[in-house]
Amino acid sequence: MKLYSYFRSSAAFRVRIALNLKGLEYEQLPINLREGEQKSEEFKAVNPLGLVPALETEQGALGQSLAIMEWLDEAWPQTPLLPDDSWQKARVRAMAYSIACDIHPLDNLRVLKYLKTNFDQSEDDVTTWYHHWIAQGFDALEQQVEAAPFCVGDKPTLADICLIPQVSNAKRFSMNLTSYPKIVGIWEHCMTMDAFKQAVPENQPDSM
Ligand SMILES: N[C@@H](CCC(=O)N[C@@H](CS)C(=O)NCC(=O)O)C(=O)O
């Protein structure tokens, strides 16, 4: 499989973790978001949304990290990314969606660029915006997650896979995470695991 990715993309980071946890081979095709390659006609033929990640499979190309990961989980059931129990599964999905649907889209590159370019916001104001939406999401998640090692139960799930890249982003933007001891504990534990470590931005072929 081929993964259209960008080293700093947290949505691509999620898919890299999922592929690693399942022990699946994949080739990375870097799309440089800073250079605007996501908007090229060539890439839009793969993912009309112009967003990474996209996964090229034998059946075709697929966008949306959550859809990709759920498909991987059904196609390769080893190392499941969701618990068996339906209630626990719903809890995992609720946490994953809080990050992927509520926090992440507000802090996406195109949103930050729009604030700067179309609304003339300063770098500091954009950083305040960035921190604000992560804090609002993390305030709730800190109450919802179990303590380390993982968000739910004793195995990594979609909740951890979505959480870890979001924590990495928060750290990159120098956010103070001392109010989130459970979230930080889960991050520290996941960072001891190869599947997570190998997926971090610094370990990607297009990392600069
Ligand atoms: N909901 C999508 C979000 C994908 C997304 O927003 N990707 C970002 C990188 S993390 C992107 O490609 N941004 C390009 C841009 O903002 O122009 C998913 O989960 O795959």
The ligand as a Gaussian input file, in Angstrom:
#p B3LYP/6-31G(d) Opt

LIG

0 1
 N      -10.555000      14.627000       8.490000
 C       -9.351000      14.443000       7.740000
 C       -8.430000      15.609000       7.999000
 C       -7.239000      15.588000       7.082000
 C       -6.441000      16.858000       7.252000
 O       -6.981000      17.874000       7.718000
 N       -5.179000      16.805000       6.858000
 C       -4.339000      17.976000       6.992000
 C       -2.988000      17.607000       7.589000
 S       -3.193000      17.024000       9.245000
 C       -4.082000      18.555000       5.620000
 O       -3.924000      17.848000       4.653000
 N       -4.042000      19.893000       5.557000
 C       -3.759000      20.577000       4.339000
 C       -4.261000      21.979000       4.383000
 O       -4.737000      22.410000       5.436000
 O       -4.147000      22.636000       3.349000
 C       -8.683000      13.119000       8.140000
 O       -8.881000      12.693000       9.283000
 O       -8.005000      12.515000       7.318000

